[in-house]
Amino acid sequence: MKNCLRTNILSDKVVPERPVTTPQVPPPATVIEEAKRLAAWTAVDKHVLPEHKIIGIGSGSTVPYVVERIVAQGPEVNEGRIFIPTGFQSKELIISSKLQLGDVDQYPTIDVTIDGADEVDGDLNCIKGGGACHLREKVLAEAADTWVIVADYRKNSQLLGTNWKQGVPVEVAPFAFAKVLLNLQRLGSEKAALRMGKAKAGPIVTDNGNFVIDAPFPEEQMKDPYTLLARVKMLTGVVEVGLFCHMAKAAYFGNQDGSVTAKWHDGKVEQIASDVPSQ
Ligand SMILES: O=C[C@H](O)[C@H](O)[C@H](O)COP(=O)(O)O
């Protein structure tokens, strides 16, 4: 047995690469996909600079375009960079793009993280977690010197909950879900419900082994997302809340007309005529 191990360790055999599960990003086929790509490419061009070496990659349908644009910066720029994922999807994107994978426990300070969102309000507060990734996303947002949101125009709103009706995603320890569900209902979310799998019997399970409750709150409570976040986070059994308040430096929204709206943390709003070629 010892000999066998030794032979393997010393052999010149080439280790086969693992199969890639993430396909190449196809060119955008719809106006919405085009808008996502515009937002992602603009944000990368403005915020992922050659001197940035530790880069957080978020989750969602806009993020493949972020990685595509980073790859286009070229192998010389990307050599020596480390990319930190917020979950399974972004980890696969990093691996299949042949970028160097790292984790936030090795690199707790990140130069810039770019992420998607379910809805963003006028103060850049966000609802996140439609894909159940918000725990890791918030860790990478907090770890980053600069946190930037990318999305299409449907996510750009004045009040959270206007377009995203599903509710605030709340990641919970599985054994505590029934108690937290009651807590959330008493807190004002009468329709709070455990998120169930689509092609799975039972609840969805996050990358961290937890459950997710979707908690829609009335407009009055959504007007003050920071207070709501603090109340929900205080419930024992809650692991993380999909409300991200006072965190983003900027949010980029791709529009139907091929322009990009950039909203900044200081309230400034910019319309950018994109030079990204449309299909
Ligand atoms: O948990 C998922 C993340 O917060 C996503 O960034 C968010 O749900 C947006 O995803 P999509 O771009 O697919 O709508």
The ligand as a Tripos MOL2 file, in Angstrom:
@<TRIPOS>MOLECULE
LIG
   14    13     1     0     0
SMALL
NO_CHARGES

@<TRIPOS>ATOM
      1 O1        -29.0550   34.9530   -3.9580 O.2       1 LIG1
      2 C1        -28.8960   35.4770   -5.0420 C.2       1 LIG1
      3 C2        -28.3840   36.8100   -5.2560 C.3       1 LIG1
      4 O2        -28.6570   37.7350   -4.2550 O.3       1 LIG1
      5 C3        -28.5800   37.3770   -6.6510 C.3       1 LIG1
      6 O3        -27.5990   38.3450   -6.8270 O.3       1 LIG1
      7 C4        -29.9550   37.9850   -6.8680 C.3       1 LIG1
      8 O4        -30.9490   37.0490   -6.5360 O.3       1 LIG1
      9 C5        -30.1470   38.4580   -8.3150 C.3       1 LIG1
     10 O5        -30.1950   37.3680   -9.1470 O.3       1 LIG1
     11 P1        -30.6610   37.4680  -10.6620 P.3       1 LIG1
     12 O6        -29.7080   38.3760  -11.3480 O.co2     1 LIG1
     13 O7        -30.5510   36.0630  -11.1830 O.co2     1 LIG1
     14 O8        -32.0550   37.9910  -10.6790 O.co2     1 LIG1
@<TRIPOS>BOND
     1     1     2 2
     2     2     3 1
     3     3     4 1
     4     3     5 1
     5     5     6 1
     6     5     7 1
     7     7     8 1
     8     7     9 1
     9     9    10 1
    10    10    11 1
    11    11    12 2
    12    11    13 1
    13    11    14 1
@<TRIPOS>SUBSTRUCTURE
     1 LIG1         1 GROUP 0 **** ****
